[in-house]
Amino acid sequence: MLVKTKLNVGALSCGWTGNYRFYVITALLNDIQIIDCTHATAMNAAHSTMEDLEDALQYFAALSHGINYFISGDKKLKKNALPALPVNTARELVNLVS
């Protein structure tokens, strides 16, 4: 089954440098769409029950753009997720779409 969706991608900080980082980022940009975070979305994130503001900003940006899946291994984020956009681990996502 082919699933076409937007993804919310946080910072790519794997310690990669130079040409390899450029290659990885441009390869990703062929398959993903970068989404924005409006002021209203940032305010929703700031007033949410999520303790980690960066996670909250990414999550609420995904929610406001109608993202289909939010993938994270963060147990606190998963616990605070809303029913409209559950947080799945990578393994859970594979099980959902297979």
C-alpha positions as CSV (number, residue, x, y, z in Angstrom):
1,M,0.0,0.0,0.0
2,L,1.4,3.4,-0.9
3,V,0.8,6.2,1.6
4,K,1.2,9.7,0.4
5,T,1.5,12.2,3.2
6,K,3.3,15.3,4.5
7,L,5.9,14.8,7.2
8,N,7.1,17.1,9.9
9,V,10.8,17.0,10.0
10,G,12.7,18.5,12.9
11,A,16.3,19.5,12.9
12,L,18.7,17.2,11.0
13,S,21.6,17.2,13.5
14,C,23.4,13.9,13.2
15,G,26.8,15.4,13.1
16,W,27.1,15.1,9.3
17,T,29.2,17.6,7.6
18,G,30.0,18.9,4.1
19,N,28.8,17.1,1.0
20,Y,27.2,14.2,2.8
21,R,24.9,16.5,4.7
22,F,24.0,18.3,1.5
23,Y,23.3,15.0,-0.3
24,V,21.1,13.7,2.6
25,I,19.1,17.0,2.9
26,T,18.5,17.3,-0.9
27,A,17.5,13.7,-1.1
28,L,15.0,14.2,1.7
29,L,13.6,17.4,0.1
30,N,12.7,15.4,-3.0
31,D,10.3,13.3,-0.8
32,I,9.1,15.7,1.9
33,Q,7.4,19.1,2.1
34,I,8.5,21.6,4.7
35,I,5.7,23.1,6.7
36,D,5.5,26.4,8.5
37,C,4.4,27.3,12.0
38,T,2.1,30.3,12.3
39,H,1.9,32.6,15.3
40,A,-1.4,31.1,16.3
41,T,0.0,27.6,16.1
42,A,3.0,28.6,18.2
43,M,0.6,30.1,20.8
44,N,-1.3,26.8,20.9
45,A,1.9,24.9,21.4
46,A,3.1,27.2,24.2
47,H,-0.2,26.8,26.0
48,S,-0.4,23.1,25.6
49,T,0.4,20.5,28.3
50,M,3.6,19.5,26.5
51,E,6.6,20.3,28.5
52,D,9.1,20.4,25.6
53,L,8.4,23.5,23.6
54,E,10.3,22.2,20.5
55,D,8.2,19.0,20.5
56,A,5.0,21.0,21.0
57,L,5.8,23.4,18.1
58,Q,6.5,20.5,15.8
59,Y,3.4,18.6,16.9
60,F,1.0,21.5,16.7
61,A,2.4,22.6,13.3
62,A,1.8,19.0,12.1
63,L,-1.7,19.1,13.6
64,S,-2.6,22.5,11.9
65,H,-1.4,21.2,8.5
66,G,-3.5,18.0,8.7
67,I,-0.5,15.7,8.8
68,N,-1.5,12.0,8.8
69,Y,1.3,10.6,11.0
70,F,3.5,11.9,13.7
71,I,6.4,9.6,14.5
72,S,8.4,9.9,17.7
73,G,9.8,7.6,20.3
74,D,9.2,10.2,23.0
75,K,6.9,8.7,25.6
76,K,5.9,12.0,27.1
77,L,5.0,13.4,23.7
78,K,3.0,10.3,23.0
79,K,1.2,10.6,26.3
80,N,0.2,14.3,25.6
81,A,-0.9,13.7,22.0
82,L,-4.4,14.6,21.0
83,P,-6.8,12.0,19.5
84,A,-6.8,13.9,16.2
85,L,-3.1,13.2,15.7
86,P,-1.7,10.3,17.8
87,V,2.0,9.9,18.1
88,N,3.4,6.6,16.9
89,T,6.8,5.0,17.1
90,A,8.4,3.9,13.9
91,R,7.5,0.3,14.6
92,E,3.8,1.2,15.2
93,L,3.7,3.2,11.9
94,V,5.0,0.2,10.0
95,N,2.4,-2.0,11.6
96,L,-0.3,0.5,10.7
97,V,0.5,0.9,7.1
98,S,1.4,-2.8,6.3
